[in-house]
Amino acid sequence: MKDSERLIAIVEDDPDIARIIEQVLGDFAFRTVWFRSAGDLLRRLRSLSPDLCIVDLGLPDMDGLEAMQRIRAQSACGIMILTGRAHVSDRVMGLELGADDYVLKPFEPRELVARVRSILRRRLGGEDAEGERVACFGGWRFNLGNNTLSAPDGREQVLSTAEAELLKTFVHQPNRILPRDKLMGSRDVSPSDRAIDVRISRLRRKLEPDADSPGMIKTVYGAGYLFLANVEWPEKA
């Protein structure tokens, strides 16, 4: 899919900043739509079906983290937080709640575009590459084409882009210790970066009966993580 076919929803109450974001993305052929409040976006989210939402945390009608949760409940689109809040707690909370990336203002235009493309590549490019392949493990079924995870009891949920990317890496390389940098994909990882730990925690809460005593996603201290499961790939979903 070309950039010109991808729709980016911008949720930002400052018109000057919104205008800059629209101009930057427009220069790279992305389609954009701007909303001054979270409520405006949520009312039109289903009909618009954006590929990515860029959300400011300081919105006039609700906190951006709450807005992000509501977006995630209604859509499997990518979510990027773009904010002036530099607190580590805000960043960790944003990732905990399902954001795919967290960018601070002021931002460098080319970095913003690169991060947008990275999210979209993981979300949309992965669908093209995986088709309708299904990974089966421990009674679970994971459709790599639409990021749908089906529990042994039949309940289904759509994973966020970041969660799905992580699980795809695990099911392709089960029973192997995977270092943190490999699990983070193209992102540079510093020793203090907690993003991968946050994503592991979120995925554990979905897969493990007891996330505090995991049996499927094991921590190998000093080395990385181990996906302890036998994965099968049936010919038909």
N, C-alpha and C positions, 0 to 999 in steps of 0.2 A: 504494500500500500504506500502511495506517495504521501509526502508531507502535506500536500495541498488537499488531500482527501481526509485529513485528520482534524477533528474539531477540539479546540482547547477552550474550556470554560474558565474565566478569570473571576474570582470572587474577591473584590478589593474595593473598600469604601473611599479611597483616595483617588480621585479622577486623574490626577497627574501621574501617579504611579501606574494606574491601570493603562493609561495612554502609552506609557513607555513600554510596558509589557506587550501590549498589542502591536506596537510598532516593531519591536524586536522580533516577535514571532512572525509577524507579517512579512518582514524582510526575508524570512526563510520559508515563506510560502504556506505557513500554517493558517488555518481558518480559526478565528477567535470570536467569542461572544463574552461580553462583560456584564457582570452583575454587581450592583453596589451593596447588596446584602445577601446573607445566606438564604433567607426566606424566598427571595426572588429566584435564586437558582433552584431550590428544592421544588418550587411549584412547576418548574419547567424541565426538571431533570430527566424524567422518563421520556418525554416527547423529543428532547434534544439528543439524548444518548451520546454525550461527549466521550471522547477517547481519554481525556485527561482533565482533571480539575485542579487549578492552582488556587489555593485557599490562603488568605491572610488570617492570622489568629485574632487580630483586633478588629472584629466586625461590629457594626452598630446594633444588630438585633440579637446576636448570640455569640458566645465564645467560639473561636474557630475550631477548637478541638471537638466541641459538640456538633458543629456543622459537619466536620469531617466524619464523625460517627454516623450521622444521618445520611450523608452521601454514600458511605460504605454499605449501609443497610439497604439502600435502594439500587445501587449500581456496582458493577465490577470494574468501573473505569479506574485508571491510574489516579493517584492523588499526590500532589506536591504541596507541601507547606512552604509559603514564602512570607517571611515575617522579620520584624526587627527584634523579636525576643531572642536573646542569645543564651538564655539560661539552659543549662544541661537538662534540668528537670523537664522543661517544655519540650526539648528535642526528644528525650526518651519517651515521654508521654505520647507525643505525636506518633512515633514509631510503634509504640505499644498498641495504639488505637487503629493502626492500619495504614499509615502514610507510607508511600514508597520512597520519598526523599524529603529533605528538610533544607531549605536554602535561606540564608540570611540576607536581609537588606543592609546596605546597598549591595546589589549584585552586579557581576560582570556579564554583559549581554551574551557573549559566546558561551560562557559557562552555563548560563540558564538554558540556552538552546541545547547544549550538549546533554544536560541532565534530563530535559524534556524528551529528547530523542532516545536516551537510554531507557527511560520508563516505557515509552511507546514500543521500542524494539523488543523489550522483554514481554510486554503484554500482547502486542499484535504480531510481531515476528514469530514469537513462540507458537502462536496458534497456527500460522501457516506451516511451520516446520513440523509440528506434531500431529496435525490433522485430528483424527478422532481416536488416537491411541489411548489405551486404558491400562494403567498399572494396578495390579491386584496384590495386596499384601496384608496378612493378618486379618482377613475378613473385610478390609477396606478396599474401595475402588476409587482411583483418581483418574479423571478424564483430563489429559494434558491439553486437549484442544480447547476446552472451555473453562478450565480451572475448577471443575466441580469435584468435590470430595464427598463420597458416599460412605456412611458409617455401616458397620455390620448389621445394624438394625434397620437399615434402609433410609435413614435420615440423610438429607443432602444439604450442603452449604457451598457457596462459591467463595473460594479463597481470594484474598487480595493478591495483587500482582507480585508483591515481595514474598508473601507466603508461598505462592504457587511456584515461583522461581526457585526457592529454597527446596521445596519438596521434589521438584523435577530433578534437581541435582542429586538428591538423596536416592530417588528410585532408579536413576541411571547408574548409580555407583553404590549399591548396598553392601554392607559388611566390609566397608573400607573406611579407614580413618581419613577424614577430609579436613585439611587445615582451614582456618578461618578465612584466609584470603581467597581460597578457592570458592568457598561458600558465598562470599560477597561479590563474586563475578568481577565486573570491570571497575568496581569502586576501589580506591586506594584505602587500605586499612591500617590505621595506626594501632599500636599496642593498647591504647586507652579507648579505642572506638568500641562503644557498647551496642552498636546497631545490630550486629549479627546475634549477640546474646538476646536482645529484645525479640528478634524474629524467631529464634529458636524457642524462646519462652512462649510466644504466641502459638506457634505450630504445635508445641507439646500440649498446650491446653485443649487443642482440638483433637489430638490423636491419642493422648495417654489417659487411661482411667485415673491415674494419680500423677499429675504433672510434677509434684514434688519428689516422686520416686519413679522416674521414667524407666520404662523397659524397652522402648523402641528407639528413641533418640538419646544416645549415651554421650556424656561428656568425657573426653579423654584428656585429662589435665595436662597442659603443656603441649598438646598435640593438635587438638581440634574436636571434631564430633564424629560419631559413628552411628549410621542408620542400621540398626540390627533387625533385619527382616528379610524374608525370602520373597522376592518380587517376581511375579509372573506377568506375561504380556499376551493375553488371549488374542487370537486372530481377529475376532469381532467383538465390538463393544456390547 
